[in-house]
Every structure is written in structure tokens, then in C-alpha cells.
Amino acid sequence: MPYVSRICEAVESFVNVSTRTTTSEQHVHWSVARDTKDQSDINELDKWFTKRNSLVNIPELLSLSSGFVGSDSVDCHKAYEVGSAISMA
């Protein structure tokens, strides 16, 4: 469960107010089952990223999706201009 949810629950408990017993649309998704599923999803993502560390420290600019390595001439601040020029050609 995200830390903010735990803090919110602690404050609700302290002031004796609960969003889980109300019918607010904002908190419809809050439930024990949902919290359990969220934690399961977080664990799966953690396992996936542990096996496939894409944040290795390399000196080159690398596209995570394609694997292409950028040269020294790549300027990410001009990406829109360069992309537009390529598409017009």
C-alpha cells in the first residue's frame, strides 16, 4: 500500500472519520481486496525490474525501447525541431 494511503488512514482513525464507509465516488476503489491486489502488482513490478535493470550506468544516450545509441550530436532539447524537420523532408 502506498505510504500516503497509510498516512490518510491514520489521520482518519485519529479524527474518527472514515472514507471507506462513505459512498463518495472519490474513494470507491478503496478496499482490502484492492489494497491486496495493488501490493501484489507492486511485488510483480519489483521482481520484473530486479531481473531487467534498464537503469545501468552507461556513458551513452540509449533508447530503452529501441536500443539505439545516440552520438554526441544528439540534443534532446531540439528533439521537436529535428523531428518536425525530418517529417517534412
N, C-alpha and C positions, 0 to 999 in steps of 0.2 A: 504494500500500500504506500502511495506517495507520502512523504513527510507532512505536506500541507494538510492532507486529509486527517492525519493523526492529530495535528495541532487543532484543526477545526473541531474534531470530535472532543478533544479535551476541553476546549472553550465551551462547547455546547453542554458538556457534562457539568462544568463548573457553574454555569448560569442556569442550569436545569431547563435547557431548551434543546429540542431535538429536531433536526431537519428530516430524520428518517421516518418520523411518524406523521409528517405533514404530507399534503398532496401537491406540493409545489412541483411544477414542471422542471424546475431547475435541478432538482435532486432526485428525479425519477430513477436514474441509473444507479443510485447508491443502494447496495445490498451486500449481504455477506457473500452470496454467490458471485456477485460481480467483483468484489474485492479478491476473492479466491482466484477467479479467472484472471484478473489483472496481474496478480502475483505470479501465477503460472506463466503468463505471457512474458513477464519481465525475466523470469528464470530462463525461458527458452531463448530470448534475445541475448541474455548474458552468455549462455552456452555457445550460441552461434558466433558472437563477436570474440569469444575466447579462442575458438578454433580458427577463425578467419580474421586475424588482426590486420585491418586495412590501414591502420594508422602507424605504419612503420616509419621510422625516421630516415628519409632519403633526401638527398640534396636537390633532386629534380622535381619539377612540377609534373604531377602524374594524374591523369584522369582515372578515377576509380571505376567508372563504368566501362571505358574502352581499353584502358591500359596504355594509351598513348602517352609518350613523354614529351613535354614541351621543351623548346630550345630557349636560349637566353633572349630571343627576340619577342617572346610572348609577354604581352602586357594585359593583365586581366582587367585593368581599368579602361581599356579601349575595346573590350570584347564586343559591345553592342555595335560600335562603329565598324569594326572589322567584319563582323557577321553580316551587317547590312550591306557593306561593300561587296562581299562575296556573293550574297544572294542577288544583287543587282547585275553581277557580271554574267 
